[in-house]
Amino acid sequence: MNIVNDRKDAERAIAAAALEAQKLESIGVLAAGIAHDFNNLLTCILGNLELAAIQLPPGDPARSCLEIAGSAAHKAAVLVAQMLAYARKSGGHPTTFDLSALVAELIPLVETSIPKTVRLDLSLAPGLPWLAADIAEIQQIVMNLVINGGESFGPAGGVLRVSTGLVSDGIFLEVRDFGCGMTEATKRRIFEPFFTTKFTGRGLGLAAVSGIVSRLNARMDIQTAPGEGSTFRIVFPAVSAQLPAMEPAAPQSSSGAGLILVVDDDPTVRNLARTALQICGYSVLSAENGKAALEIFRDNSGIAAVLMDLTMPVMGGSEAFMRMNQIRPGVPFIICSGFSETAVREQFIGVPAGVLLKPFTLDEFRDKIASVLVPAKSVALKVADASGAL
């Protein structure tokens, strides 16, 4: 009888775990969709704030209002990035770096976000193997764990220990607090989005950490008990050597010439792109989906570049890109998306295309346009020189 009961209990536990995993996966899909739509809105907000500031004379008192609004919008963009991290849809520019050096640089910034009664104790191992990841995501992990640990103390405060080191299967980052600790019931829920034991409005931090850790094929161990504090240890896979450093991008000219096709189903984003391009001296055609863009592209052989959203009705950016590339190979494309560069690149493996992530600043927008047009012009000149030599 006990064997039967044990089997039923095990089956119920497995079913409950599967249901919980399905629920969290559904929330992740929802979070990714919301983040994508929010990035469209933030693109419009930030872009128009910058356009408004450009039109104001120096010293105009309205500039400070625009700066405050812009700062708030950038904070909203960070929150959206956390949603994408939880949904495992982010992951931008991987590089190699020293984890200890990164933590040491970041700690002075994080200290301002924890109570003054909490003292940070650092134990950062020198000479670690290189870590391969997106620096911004590792910074997000460090900040979220340190801030979360700092808030676990009572009014008297205490010591928060941050350590790095080497173990048999990789490089570890450990954040240990001596605060209130957690019950098993709380521990089971800490990675749920918006679950929090603090005041309303918090709770995405650890969910975002969980998404990043999963995507990096790292592992996270947690030790905690009520009254004994909590220890979060993340072990990242190491690489044997540093990858070549990326050359810093040369500053691009803020003025240009040529015909640009803008494709986006959001009219506010289309209008923003049109205005920004026209200010820089470009001529602009626009379309609300890939099918309409394809017709415009066929009828206008003078299009110098295409700026196209990835997710659109009727015909998406991926299909439109492939068809346009068949009509006229070599025309520069910039894929503009509210998801991550990794998610975009997965749809364009082996195909040259620039990526511009929403929300973007006007400087990022202008530089990206210039960066794809300059190489295209260089190729055209080389072809012309070769034909002349014949």
C-alpha positions as CSV (number, residue, x, y, z in Angstrom):
1,M,0.0,0.0,0.0
2,N,2.8,2.4,0.9
3,I,4.4,1.6,-2.5
4,V,1.2,2.6,-4.3
5,N,0.9,5.8,-2.3
6,D,4.5,6.7,-2.9
7,R,4.1,6.2,-6.6
8,K,1.0,8.4,-6.6
9,D,2.8,11.1,-4.7
10,A,5.7,11.0,-7.1
11,E,3.3,11.2,-10.1
12,R,1.5,14.2,-8.5
13,A,4.9,15.9,-7.9
14,I,6.0,15.3,-11.5
15,A,2.6,16.6,-12.8
16,A,2.8,19.7,-10.5
17,A,6.4,20.4,-11.7
18,A,5.4,20.1,-15.4
19,L,2.4,22.4,-14.8
20,E,4.7,25.0,-13.1
21,A,7.3,24.8,-15.9
22,Q,4.5,25.3,-18.5
23,K,3.1,28.2,-16.5
24,L,6.5,30.0,-16.3
25,E,7.2,29.3,-20.0
26,S,3.8,30.9,-20.9
27,I,4.7,33.9,-18.7
28,G,8.1,34.1,-20.6
29,V,6.4,34.2,-24.0
30,L,4.0,36.9,-22.7
31,A,6.9,38.9,-21.3
32,A,8.8,38.7,-24.6
33,G,5.7,39.9,-26.5
34,I,5.1,42.8,-24.1
35,A,8.8,43.8,-24.2
36,H,8.8,43.9,-28.0
37,D,5.7,46.2,-28.0
38,F,7.2,48.4,-25.3
39,N,10.4,48.7,-27.2
40,N,8.4,50.1,-30.2
41,L,6.8,52.7,-27.8
42,L,10.1,53.6,-26.2
43,T,11.7,54.0,-29.7
44,C,9.1,56.6,-30.5
45,I,9.3,58.3,-27.1
46,L,13.1,58.6,-27.0
47,G,13.5,59.5,-30.6
48,N,10.9,62.3,-30.5
49,L,12.4,63.7,-27.2
50,E,15.7,63.9,-29.0
51,L,14.2,65.5,-32.1
52,A,12.4,68.1,-29.8
53,A,15.7,68.9,-28.1
54,I,17.4,69.5,-31.4
55,Q,14.9,72.1,-32.3
56,L,15.2,74.0,-29.0
57,P,17.8,76.9,-28.7
58,P,20.6,76.4,-26.3
59,G,19.6,77.3,-22.7
60,D,15.9,76.9,-23.3
61,P,14.4,75.8,-19.9
62,A,12.3,73.2,-21.7
63,R,15.5,71.2,-22.3
64,S,15.7,70.1,-18.6
65,C,12.1,68.7,-18.9
66,L,13.1,66.7,-22.0
67,E,16.2,65.4,-20.2
68,I,14.1,64.2,-17.2
69,A,11.6,62.5,-19.5
70,G,14.5,60.9,-21.5
71,S,16.1,59.6,-18.3
72,A,12.8,58.0,-17.3
73,A,12.4,56.4,-20.7
74,H,15.9,55.0,-20.5
75,K,15.1,53.4,-17.1
76,A,12.0,51.9,-18.7
77,A,14.3,50.4,-21.4
78,V,16.3,48.8,-18.7
79,L,13.2,47.2,-17.2
80,V,12.2,45.9,-20.7
81,A,15.7,44.4,-21.0
82,Q,15.1,42.6,-17.8
83,M,11.8,41.2,-19.2
84,L,13.6,39.9,-22.3
85,A,16.4,38.4,-20.1
86,Y,13.7,36.5,-18.1
87,A,12.1,35.4,-21.4
88,R,15.5,34.2,-22.6
89,K,15.2,36.4,-25.7
90,S,18.1,38.7,-25.1
91,G,21.8,38.2,-25.4
92,G,23.6,40.8,-27.5
93,H,27.3,41.2,-28.0
94,P,29.4,38.4,-26.5
95,T,33.1,39.1,-25.8
96,T,35.7,37.7,-23.4
97,F,36.8,39.5,-20.2
98,D,38.1,39.0,-16.7
99,L,35.2,38.5,-14.3
100,S,37.1,39.9,-11.3
101,A,38.0,43.1,-13.1
102,L,34.5,43.6,-14.2
103,V,33.1,43.2,-10.7
104,A,35.7,45.5,-9.3
105,E,34.7,48.2,-11.8
106,L,31.0,47.7,-11.1
107,I,31.0,47.7,-7.3
108,P,31.4,51.5,-6.8
109,L,28.3,52.0,-9.0
110,V,26.2,49.3,-7.2
111,E,27.1,50.7,-3.7
112,T,24.9,53.7,-4.3
113,S,21.9,51.4,-4.7
114,I,22.2,49.5,-1.4
115,P,21.5,50.8,2.2
116,K,24.4,52.7,3.7
117,T,24.3,50.3,6.7
118,V,25.4,47.5,4.5
119,R,29.2,47.0,4.0
120,L,30.5,45.2,0.9
121,D,33.4,42.7,1.5
122,L,35.2,41.8,-1.7
123,S,37.2,38.7,-2.4
124,L,38.0,38.8,-6.1
125,A,40.5,36.1,-7.3
126,P,43.2,37.4,-9.7
127,G,44.3,35.7,-12.9
128,L,41.0,33.9,-13.7
129,P,40.4,32.3,-17.1
130,W,38.4,34.4,-19.4
131,L,34.6,34.5,-19.3
132,A,32.8,34.6,-22.6
133,A,29.5,36.5,-22.4
134,D,27.7,39.8,-23.0
135,I,29.3,42.2,-20.5
136,A,26.0,44.0,-20.0
137,E,24.2,40.8,-19.0
138,I,26.9,39.9,-16.4
139,Q,26.7,43.5,-15.1
140,Q,23.0,42.9,-14.7
141,I,23.5,39.7,-12.8
142,V,26.0,41.3,-10.4
143,M,23.8,44.4,-9.8
144,N,20.6,42.3,-9.2
145,L,22.3,39.9,-6.8
146,V,24.0,42.7,-4.8
147,I,21.0,44.9,-4.6
148,N,18.8,41.9,-3.7
149,G,21.3,40.9,-1.0
150,G,21.6,44.4,0.3
151,E,17.8,44.6,0.8
152,S,17.8,41.4,2.9
153,F,19.2,43.1,6.0
154,G,17.2,44.8,8.7
155,P,17.8,48.4,9.9
156,A,21.1,47.5,11.6
157,G,22.6,46.4,8.3
158,G,25.6,44.0,8.0
159,V,28.2,42.6,5.7
160,L,27.5,41.5,2.1
161,R,30.3,39.4,0.7
162,V,31.0,39.3,-3.1
163,S,33.5,36.7,-4.3
164,T,34.9,35.3,-7.6
165,G,37.1,32.3,-8.1
166,L,37.8,29.1,-9.9
167,V,36.2,25.7,-9.5
168,S,36.6,22.4,-11.4
169,D,33.9,23.2,-13.9
170,G,34.3,27.0,-14.4
171,I,34.4,30.4,-12.9
172,F,32.2,31.3,-10.0
173,L,30.5,34.5,-8.9
174,E,29.2,34.3,-5.3
175,V,27.1,36.9,-3.4
176,R,26.5,36.0,0.2
177,D,24.4,38.0,2.6
178,F,24.0,37.6,6.4
179,G,20.4,38.9,6.3
180,C,17.0,37.4,7.0
181,G,17.4,34.3,4.8
182,M,14.4,32.5,3.1
183,T,12.1,29.7,3.9
184,E,11.8,26.8,1.4
185,A,8.4,28.1,0.3
186,T,10.0,31.5,-0.6
187,K,13.0,29.9,-2.2
188,R,10.8,28.0,-4.6
189,R,9.2,31.2,-5.9
190,I,12.1,33.7,-6.1
191,F,12.5,33.3,-9.9
192,E,8.9,33.9,-10.7
193,P,8.5,37.2,-12.5
194,F,7.1,39.9,-10.2
195,F,7.2,37.7,-7.1
196,T,8.7,39.8,-4.3
197,T,8.9,39.8,-0.5
198,K,9.5,43.6,-0.7
199,F,7.2,46.4,-1.7
200,T,5.0,46.3,-4.8
201,G,6.7,46.9,-8.1
202,R,9.8,44.8,-7.5
203,G,10.5,41.3,-8.4
204,L,12.0,41.1,-12.0
205,G,15.6,41.1,-10.9
206,L,16.1,37.4,-10.0
207,A,13.8,36.3,-12.8
208,A,16.1,38.1,-15.2
209,V,19.1,36.5,-13.6
210,S,17.6,33.1,-14.1
211,G,17.0,33.7,-17.8
212,I,20.6,34.9,-18.4
213,V,22.1,32.0,-16.4
214,S,20.1,29.5,-18.4
215,R,21.1,31.0,-21.8
216,L,24.8,31.0,-20.9
217,N,24.7,27.3,-19.9
218,A,25.8,28.3,-16.4
219,R,24.4,26.9,-13.2
220,M,23.2,28.6,-10.0
221,D,23.3,27.1,-6.5
222,I,21.4,28.7,-3.6
223,Q,21.9,28.1,0.1
224,T,19.5,29.8,2.5
225,A,17.7,29.4,5.8
226,P,15.6,31.7,7.9
227,G,17.9,33.9,10.1
228,E,21.0,32.6,8.4
229,G,21.2,34.7,5.3
230,S,21.5,33.5,1.6
231,T,24.3,32.6,-0.7
232,F,23.9,32.7,-4.5
233,R,26.7,31.1,-6.4
234,I,26.7,31.1,-10.3
235,V,29.3,29.0,-12.1
236,F,30.1,30.1,-15.7
237,P,31.9,28.0,-18.3
238,A,35.4,29.4,-18.9
239,V,37.3,29.8,-22.2
240,S,40.9,29.1,-22.7
241,A,41.9,32.3,-24.4
242,Q,40.8,35.9,-24.9
243,L,39.0,36.6,-28.2
244,P,40.4,39.4,-30.3
245,A,39.2,42.8,-29.1
246,M,36.7,44.5,-31.4
247,E,38.1,47.6,-33.1
248,P,36.3,50.7,-31.9
249,A,33.9,52.0,-34.6
250,A,35.1,55.1,-36.4
251,P,32.8,58.1,-35.9
252,Q,30.4,58.4,-38.8
253,S,29.3,61.6,-40.5
254,S,26.0,63.0,-39.4
255,S,25.1,63.9,-42.9
256,G,24.4,61.6,-45.9
257,A,22.8,61.3,-49.3
258,G,20.8,58.5,-51.0
259,L,17.4,56.9,-51.0
260,I,16.5,54.8,-48.0
261,L,13.4,52.5,-47.8
262,V,11.9,52.3,-44.3
263,V,9.7,49.3,-43.5
264,D,7.8,49.1,-40.2
265,D,4.2,48.3,-39.3
266,D,4.2,51.0,-36.5
267,P,3.5,54.4,-38.1
268,T,5.1,56.3,-35.2
269,V,8.4,54.4,-35.8
270,R,8.2,54.9,-39.5
271,N,7.6,58.7,-39.1
272,L,10.5,58.9,-36.6
273,A,12.9,57.1,-39.0
274,R,11.7,59.3,-41.9
275,T,12.3,62.5,-40.0
276,A,15.7,61.5,-38.6
277,L,16.9,60.4,-42.1
278,Q,15.6,63.6,-43.8
279,I,17.4,65.7,-41.2
280,C,20.6,63.8,-42.2
281,G,20.0,64.6,-45.9
282,Y,18.6,61.2,-47.1
283,S,15.5,60.8,-49.2
284,V,13.0,58.3,-47.8
285,L,10.4,55.9,-49.0
286,S,8.3,53.9,-46.5
287,A,6.1,50.8,-46.3
288,E,3.9,49.3,-43.6
289,N,4.8,45.7,-44.3
290,G,7.1,43.4,-46.2
291,K,4.8,42.9,-49.2
292,A,4.3,46.6,-49.8
293,A,8.1,47.1,-49.4
294,L,8.8,44.4,-52.0
295,E,6.7,46.3,-54.6
296,I,8.4,49.6,-53.8
297,F,11.8,47.9,-54.0
298,R,11.1,46.4,-57.4
299,D,10.0,49.8,-58.8
300,N,12.9,51.8,-57.4
301,S,16.4,50.7,-58.5
302,G,18.0,53.6,-56.8
303,I,17.3,52.5,-53.2
304,A,20.6,52.6,-51.4
305,A,19.6,50.8,-48.2
306,V,16.7,49.2,-46.5
307,L,15.8,49.7,-42.8
308,M,13.2,47.0,-42.0
309,D,11.4,45.7,-38.9
310,L,11.5,42.0,-38.3
311,T,8.0,41.3,-37.0
312,M,5.2,42.6,-39.3
313,P,1.8,41.5,-40.6
314,V,1.2,40.3,-44.2
315,M,4.9,39.6,-44.8
316,G,7.6,39.7,-42.1
317,G,11.1,41.2,-42.4
318,S,12.8,37.8,-42.9
319,E,10.8,36.8,-46.0
320,A,10.9,40.3,-47.4
321,F,14.7,40.4,-46.9
322,M,15.2,37.1,-48.8
323,R,13.0,38.2,-51.7
324,M,14.6,41.6,-52.0
325,N,18.1,40.1,-51.9
326,Q,17.2,37.8,-54.8
327,I,16.0,40.8,-56.9
328,R,19.1,42.9,-56.2
329,P,21.9,41.2,-54.2
330,G,24.3,43.5,-52.3
331,V,21.8,46.2,-51.3
332,P,22.6,47.0,-47.6
333,F,19.9,45.9,-45.1
334,I,19.4,47.0,-41.5
335,I,17.1,44.7,-39.5
336,C,15.4,46.8,-36.8
337,S,13.9,44.8,-33.9
338,G,12.5,45.0,-30.4
339,F,14.1,41.6,-29.6
340,S,17.8,40.9,-29.2
341,E,20.6,40.8,-31.8
342,T,21.0,37.1,-31.1
343,A,17.3,36.4,-31.9
344,V,17.6,38.4,-35.1
345,R,20.8,36.7,-36.2
346,E,19.2,33.3,-35.7
347,Q,16.9,34.2,-38.7
348,F,19.8,35.5,-40.9
349,I,22.5,32.9,-40.4
350,G,25.2,33.4,-43.1
351,V,23.5,36.4,-44.6
352,P,25.0,39.9,-44.2
353,A,22.7,42.3,-42.5
354,G,23.1,45.1,-40.0
355,V,21.1,45.0,-36.8
356,L,19.6,48.0,-35.0
357,L,17.9,47.2,-31.6
358,K,15.0,49.1,-30.3
359,P,14.9,51.5,-28.5
360,F,17.8,53.3,-30.1
361,T,19.2,56.9,-29.9
362,L,19.4,59.1,-33.0
363,D,23.2,58.9,-32.9
364,E,23.0,55.1,-33.0
365,F,20.5,55.3,-35.8
366,R,22.7,57.7,-37.9
367,D,25.8,55.7,-37.3
368,K,24.2,52.4,-38.3
369,I,22.9,53.9,-41.5
370,A,26.3,55.4,-42.3
371,S,28.2,52.2,-41.4
372,V,26.2,50.0,-43.9
373,L,26.4,52.6,-46.7
374,V,30.1,53.3,-46.5
375,P,31.1,49.6,-47.1
376,A,28.6,49.4,-50.0
377,K,30.1,52.5,-51.7
378,S,33.6,51.0,-51.2
379,V,32.5,47.8,-53.0
380,A,30.9,49.7,-55.8
381,L,34.1,51.7,-56.3
382,K,36.3,48.6,-56.4
383,V,34.0,47.0,-59.0
384,A,34.1,50.2,-61.1
385,D,38.0,50.3,-60.9
386,A,38.2,46.6,-62.0
387,S,35.9,47.2,-65.0
388,G,37.9,50.3,-66.0
389,A,41.2,48.3,-65.9
390,L,39.7,45.8,-68.3
